[in-house]
Amino acid sequence: MSPSPQLEVSGLVAAGSTSFSFKDLKSMPAEAQVADVSQVMPGRQGEGVRLAALLARIRVKREARHVHISSVDPGFAVSVPIHEIATSGIVLYAIGGSPLAASKGGPFRLLVPGHADECMHVKGLARLHLAAQPGRDTRPKDDAEHAKLHAKKKTP
């Protein structure tokens, strides 16, 4: 039996590097849960945990200013100021009570309702690293790069 997928949270956190499984996220308190993501992001479905609750659990250190977001795809990374996503971000972990399938962006997926950049909805979320400075960011810089990225993903 393969080990349960884990979301790693590390960096400038008082709790030290911490990993969260499907069960860990599902067992977080009711006030941390988003039972129906479609209520905050029409067109999306599933259950998630508020990023703010996750950050509170690991106790982000005061000097942390950025979140480096890593996907299971080693070629994709995002780095943003914490304030851009902390209050609105959701870590999607389930659909219909079952773990989020890879075909739906799982095992975990970051959703940021209201954020202008669609690339903030990171599929295959693997790691959140809190840091004082910006980090690696491979998001497309313009519309042409964005179109090229999506064309590449559609190719078999």
C-alpha positions in Angstrom: 0.0 0.0 0.0 1.4 3.4 -1.0 1.7 6.1 1.7 -1.0 8.7 1.9 -0.1 11.9 0.0 1.1 14.7 2.2 1.1 18.5 2.0 4.3 19.8 3.5 4.4 23.2 5.2 7.8 24.5 6.1 10.1 27.5 6.5 9.5 30.4 8.9 7.0 28.5 11.1 7.1 28.0 14.9 5.7 24.5 14.6 8.6 23.4 12.4 8.1 21.5 9.2 4.7 19.9 9.3 2.9 17.5 6.9 -0.8 17.3 6.4 -2.6 14.2 5.0 -6.2 14.0 3.7 -7.2 12.7 7.2 -5.4 15.6 8.9 -7.2 18.2 6.8 -10.5 16.5 7.1 -10.2 16.4 10.9 -9.5 20.2 11.2 -12.2 22.1 13.2 -15.5 23.0 11.5 -14.6 26.7 11.4 -11.5 25.8 9.3 -13.6 23.8 6.8 -15.1 25.0 3.5 -17.8 22.3 3.1 -18.8 23.4 -0.4 -16.2 25.3 -2.4 -18.9 26.3 -5.0 -20.3 28.7 -2.4 -17.2 30.8 -2.7 -16.0 29.8 -6.2 -19.0 29.1 -8.5 -18.1 26.4 -11.0 -15.7 24.6 -8.6 -16.7 21.7 -6.4 -15.3 20.0 -3.4 -14.3 20.4 0.3 -11.4 22.3 1.6 -9.6 23.9 4.5 -9.1 27.7 4.9 -5.5 28.5 4.3 -5.7 31.0 7.2 -6.5 28.1 9.5 -3.6 26.0 8.2 -1.2 29.0 8.7 -2.5 29.5 12.2 -2.0 25.8 13.0 1.7 26.0 12.1 2.1 29.4 13.6 3.8 31.6 10.9 6.7 33.6 12.3 6.5 37.4 12.1 9.4 37.7 9.6 7.6 35.5 7.0 6.4 37.7 4.1 6.1 35.3 1.2 4.7 31.9 0.4 6.6 29.7 -2.0 4.0 27.3 -3.5 5.3 24.1 -5.1 3.4 21.6 -7.2 4.1 18.0 -7.8 5.2 19.2 -11.2 8.8 20.3 -10.6 8.5 22.8 -13.4 5.8 24.8 -11.8 6.3 27.1 -8.8 4.6 30.3 -7.5 5.9 32.8 -4.9 3.5 35.5 -3.6 3.3 37.8 -0.6 1.4 36.0 2.2 -1.2 38.8 2.4 -2.4 38.1 -1.2 -3.7 34.6 -0.3 -3.8 34.1 3.5 -7.3 35.2 4.1 -9.0 34.0 0.9 -6.9 30.8 0.1 -8.5 27.4 0.3 -6.6 24.0 0.2 -9.0 21.7 -1.6 -8.6 18.1 -0.5 -11.8 16.2 -1.3 -14.8 15.9 -3.5 -17.8 14.1 -2.2 -15.9 13.1 1.0 -13.2 11.2 -1.0 -9.6 12.3 -1.6 -9.2 14.7 -4.5 -8.2 12.8 -7.6 -5.2 13.8 -9.7 -7.6 14.4 -12.6 -9.2 17.1 -10.5 -5.9 18.7 -9.5 -5.3 16.5 -6.4 -4.2 15.2 -4.1 -4.4 18.8 -2.9 -5.2 22.0 -4.8 -4.8 25.6 -3.8 -7.7 27.8 -4.8 -7.7 31.6 -4.3 -11.2 33.0 -4.8 -11.1 36.4 -6.3 -7.5 36.4 -7.3 -6.9 37.8 -10.8 -4.2 35.2 -11.7 -5.7 31.8 -12.7 -2.2 30.3 -12.1 -2.8 30.8 -8.4 -5.2 27.8 -8.5 -2.2 25.4 -8.1 -2.9 21.8 -9.1 -1.1 19.0 -7.4 -0.2 21.2 -4.4 2.8 19.6 -2.7 4.4 22.2 -0.5 4.0 25.6 1.1 7.2 27.2 2.2 7.1 30.5 4.3 10.0 32.8 3.7 11.1 36.4 4.3 12.0 36.9 0.6 10.3 36.1 -2.8 11.3 32.7 -4.3 11.1 30.8 -7.5 8.1 31.7 -9.7 7.5 30.1 -13.0 4.2 31.5 -13.9 3.8 32.9 -17.4 4.7 36.6 -17.6 2.3 37.5 -20.4 -0.7 36.2 -22.4 1.5 34.6 -25.0 3.4 32.6 -22.4 0.2 31.6 -20.7 -1.3 30.3 -24.0 1.9 28.4 -24.7 1.7 26.8 -21.3 -1.9 25.6 -21.8 -1.2 24.4 -25.4 1.8 22.3 -24.0 -0.4 20.7 -21.4 -3.0 19.6 -24.0 -0.4 17.8 -26.2 -0.4 14.0 -25.5 
